[in-house]
């Protein structure tokens, strides 16, 4: 598992935010910030934390256009790949 995947997910969400506006863009930005912080933290995020972020991303993507939704899905894929290496659930 590599924290680079969390950074990649954050970057995808910033692109998603750039492709939309309003509350949807703000939601993508908030999750992007959280992922960037998690990538730099001493202890990585757990499954529950990541599941909540994935839910938020998918919910925001449902209100976004195709370009933003595509970047959001790419972010989810990065987070899911990272989760495969996290012990637990």
C-alpha positions in Angstrom: 0.0 0.0 0.0 1.3 3.4 -0.9 0.2 6.7 0.3 0.8 8.0 -3.2 -2.6 6.6 -4.0 -4.2 8.9 -1.5 -2.3 11.9 -3.1 -3.5 10.7 -6.6 -7.1 10.5 -5.3 -6.8 14.0 -3.9 -5.5 15.3 -7.3 -8.4 13.6 -9.1 -10.9 15.3 -6.8 -9.3 18.7 -7.4 -9.8 18.1 -11.1 -13.4 17.1 -10.4 -13.9 20.3 -8.4 -12.5 22.3 -11.3 -15.0 20.7 -13.6 -18.0 21.7 -11.6 -19.1 24.5 -9.3 -21.0 25.4 -6.2 -21.6 23.0 -3.3 -20.5 20.0 -5.4 -17.1 21.6 -6.1 -16.8 22.5 -2.4 -17.5 18.9 -1.4 -14.9 17.6 -3.8 -12.4 20.1 -2.4 -13.1 19.2 1.2 -12.5 15.5 0.5 -9.4 16.3 -1.6 -8.0 18.3 1.4 -8.8 15.4 3.8 -7.0 12.9 1.5 -4.0 15.1 1.1 -3.7 15.4 4.9 -4.2 11.7 5.3 -1.4 11.0 2.9 1.0 13.1 5.0 -0.2 11.9 8.4 1.9 9.5 10.6 -0.8 6.9 10.7 -2.9 6.2 7.6 -6.6 6.2 7.5 -8.7 3.2 8.5 -11.4 1.5 6.5 -14.3 3.4 8.1 -12.7 6.8 7.4 -12.1 5.9 3.7 -15.6 4.4 3.3 -17.1 7.7 4.5 -15.0 9.6 2.0 -16.0 7.3 -0.9 -19.6 7.7 0.0 -19.2 11.5 -0.1 -17.4 11.4 -3.4 -20.0 9.2 -5.0 -22.8 11.4 -3.6 -21.2 14.5 -5.0 -20.5 12.8 -8.3 -24.2 12.1 -8.7 -24.7 15.9 -8.8 -21.8 16.5 -11.2 -21.3 16.4 -15.0 -19.5 13.6 -16.8 -16.0 15.1 -16.6 -16.2 15.7 -12.8 -17.9 12.3 -12.3 -15.1 10.6 -14.2 -12.4 12.2 -12.0 -14.4 11.3 -9.0 -14.5 7.6 -10.0 -10.8 7.7 -10.6 -10.4 9.0 -7.1 -12.6 6.2 -5.7 -10.4 3.6 -7.6 -7.3 5.0 -6.0 -8.8 4.9 -2.5 -10.1 1.4 -3.1 -6.7 0.2 -4.2 -5.1 1.8 -1.1 -7.7 0.1 1.1 -6.6 -3.4 -0.2 -3.4 -3.0 1.8 -5.0 -1.7 5.0 -5.4 -4.4 7.7 -8.8 -5.0 9.2 -12.3 -5.3 7.7 
